[in-house]
Amino acid sequence: MADTKRFEGYGVLVTGAARGIGAAVARRLAGEGARVLLTDRDLPEVDKTAAALRDEGLDAASALCDVADQTAVDAAVAHAVDLFGGLDVLVNSAAGCTPDAPRFEDDSDAAWARDIDITLTGARRCCRAALPHLAASGRGAIVSIGSVNGLQDFGNHAYSAAKAGLASLTRTLAGHAAARGVRVNLVVPGTVRTSAWEGREDAIDGLAPLYPLGRVGEPEDIAAAVAFLASRDAAWITGTSLVVDGGLTAVNTGFHTVVHHGGATA
Ligand SMILES: NC(=O)c1ccc[n+]([C@@H]2O[C@H](COP(=O)([O-])OP(=O)(O)OC[C@H]3O[C@@H](n4cnc5c(N)ncnc54)[C@H](O)[C@@H]3O)[C@@H](O)[C@H]2O)c1
């Protein structure tokens, strides 16, 4: 558990919080004193995750919320406001990612629409519902979870386009919300060991050598960055994307391997 208490008295809503990065964010912010509403479209699992946090002595509640449904999003935000008497932080972690078809032409319109709807429009729905409450808080912050897929080609066309769109929405909403006292930022993870990689454990282990810092990420690596951007430590930061990827996108590992270990002269 974190040894600082930056979120004492804060009310926080996290989407996609049943597992993975969303769950780690909820645990981190609650560990720093926040009251957290964990939401997910998987109610049994988000109930379990919140109960586990309560067993650790943390202030955590859970609710069903599919970010594809504006009515459900509005209800979840209203529920958080009821619970906490307001809302200080929104964390958008829910996303949808459909594997690409082998040929680009065979990707379905339905899969494209679904990934964009959950990943980009879902975050917009949550921001729209939460913004008036975040503005009333006086210390409101939104942190969304992007992806290195929004920066480079790692496959997954629709998901990648949605994550790039989320970086743009982060900037434009930051511009709008600044005058209302709300900061809006994005954390951009590289590969993180979560259930999103279930059944592909060999692949995730095989990716470690591509990471200059020698390993893939853990959900806690991302939660620490979210906590920073949501906190008053980041009081003068808005509209930014914080890349948390072990150096993946900054360092051209393939180039270094060839030049320094493969005998090429560059
Ligand atoms: N794991 C990675 O390698 C990685 C890398 C970069 C970015 N990310 C991003 O991190 C975030 C969390 O991913 P994760 O790896 O923890 O995934 P995960 O699969 O472990 O958890 C995602 C959670 O989101 C929930 N969810 C999915 N669709 C939803 C919807 N429509 N409404 C509400 N909840 C929904 C799922 O039920 C699940 O509990 C996502 O935005 C993802 O794109 C993950």
PDBQT file of the ligand as one rigid body, heavy atoms in Angstrom, charges set to zero:
ROOT
HETATM    1  N1  LIG A 301      -2.750  -4.851 -20.717  1.00  0.00    +0.000 N 
HETATM    2  C1  LIG A 301      -2.077  -4.182 -21.654  1.00  0.00    +0.000 C 
HETATM    3  O1  LIG A 301      -1.089  -4.669 -22.204  1.00  0.00    +0.000 OA
HETATM    4  C2  LIG A 301      -2.499  -2.766 -21.989  1.00  0.00    +0.000 A 
HETATM    5  C3  LIG A 301      -1.608  -1.992 -22.748  1.00  0.00    +0.000 A 
HETATM    6  C4  LIG A 301      -1.954  -0.690 -23.085  1.00  0.00    +0.000 A 
HETATM    7  C5  LIG A 301      -3.173  -0.179 -22.672  1.00  0.00    +0.000 A 
HETATM    8  N2  LIG A 301      -4.025  -0.953 -21.950  1.00  0.00    +0.000 N 
HETATM    9  C6  LIG A 301      -5.297  -0.351 -21.554  1.00  0.00    +0.000 C 
HETATM   10  O2  LIG A 301      -5.487  -0.474 -20.170  1.00  0.00    +0.000 OA
HETATM   11  C7  LIG A 301      -6.884  -0.514 -19.881  1.00  0.00    +0.000 C 
HETATM   12  C8  LIG A 301      -7.213  -1.703 -19.030  1.00  0.00    +0.000 C 
HETATM   13  O3  LIG A 301      -6.794  -2.879 -19.705  1.00  0.00    +0.000 OA
HETATM   14  P1  LIG A 301      -6.433  -4.222 -18.928  1.00  0.00    +0.000 P 
HETATM   15  O4  LIG A 301      -5.225  -4.776 -19.548  1.00  0.00    +0.000 OA
HETATM   16  O5  LIG A 301      -6.476  -3.986 -17.471  1.00  0.00    +0.000 OA
HETATM   17  O6  LIG A 301      -7.653  -5.141 -19.407  1.00  0.00    +0.000 OA
HETATM   18  P2  LIG A 301      -8.480  -6.271 -18.652  1.00  0.00    +0.000 P 
HETATM   19  O7  LIG A 301      -9.070  -7.071 -19.749  1.00  0.00    +0.000 OA
HETATM   20  O8  LIG A 301      -7.657  -6.956 -17.605  1.00  0.00    +0.000 OA
HETATM   21  O9  LIG A 301      -9.626  -5.430 -17.919  1.00  0.00    +0.000 OA
HETATM   22  C9  LIG A 301     -10.516  -4.657 -18.665  1.00  0.00    +0.000 C 
HETATM   23  C10 LIG A 301     -11.816  -4.508 -17.874  1.00  0.00    +0.000 C 
HETATM   24  O10 LIG A 301     -12.682  -3.646 -18.619  1.00  0.00    +0.000 OA
HETATM   25  C11 LIG A 301     -13.980  -4.190 -18.573  1.00  0.00    +0.000 C 
HETATM   26  N3  LIG A 301     -14.754  -3.739 -19.737  1.00  0.00    +0.000 N 
HETATM   27  C12 LIG A 301     -14.628  -4.112 -21.030  1.00  0.00    +0.000 A 
HETATM   28  N4  LIG A 301     -15.572  -3.503 -21.778  1.00  0.00    +0.000 NA
HETATM   29  C13 LIG A 301     -16.307  -2.733 -20.936  1.00  0.00    +0.000 A 
HETATM   30  C14 LIG A 301     -17.417  -1.869 -21.105  1.00  0.00    +0.000 A 
HETATM   31  N5  LIG A 301     -18.012  -1.733 -22.302  1.00  0.00    +0.000 N 
HETATM   32  N6  LIG A 301     -17.893  -1.209 -20.029  1.00  0.00    +0.000 NA
HETATM   33  C15 LIG A 301     -17.323  -1.384 -18.809  1.00  0.00    +0.000 A 
HETATM   34  N7  LIG A 301     -16.297  -2.207 -18.572  1.00  0.00    +0.000 NA
HETATM   35  C16 LIG A 301     -15.792  -2.869 -19.631  1.00  0.00    +0.000 A 
HETATM   36  C17 LIG A 301     -13.777  -5.691 -18.574  1.00  0.00    +0.000 C 
HETATM   37  O11 LIG A 301     -14.935  -6.371 -18.054  1.00  0.00    +0.000 OA
HETATM   38  C18 LIG A 301     -12.558  -5.825 -17.671  1.00  0.00    +0.000 C 
HETATM   39  O12 LIG A 301     -12.909  -5.987 -16.315  1.00  0.00    +0.000 OA
HETATM   40  C19 LIG A 301      -7.584  -0.519 -21.246  1.00  0.00    +0.000 C 
HETATM   41  O13 LIG A 301      -7.952   0.799 -21.582  1.00  0.00    +0.000 OA
HETATM   42  C20 LIG A 301      -6.513  -1.022 -22.178  1.00  0.00    +0.000 C 
HETATM   43  O14 LIG A 301      -6.716  -0.607 -23.499  1.00  0.00    +0.000 OA
HETATM   44  C21 LIG A 301      -3.732  -2.240 -21.596  1.00  0.00    +0.000 A 
ENDROOT
TORSDOF 0
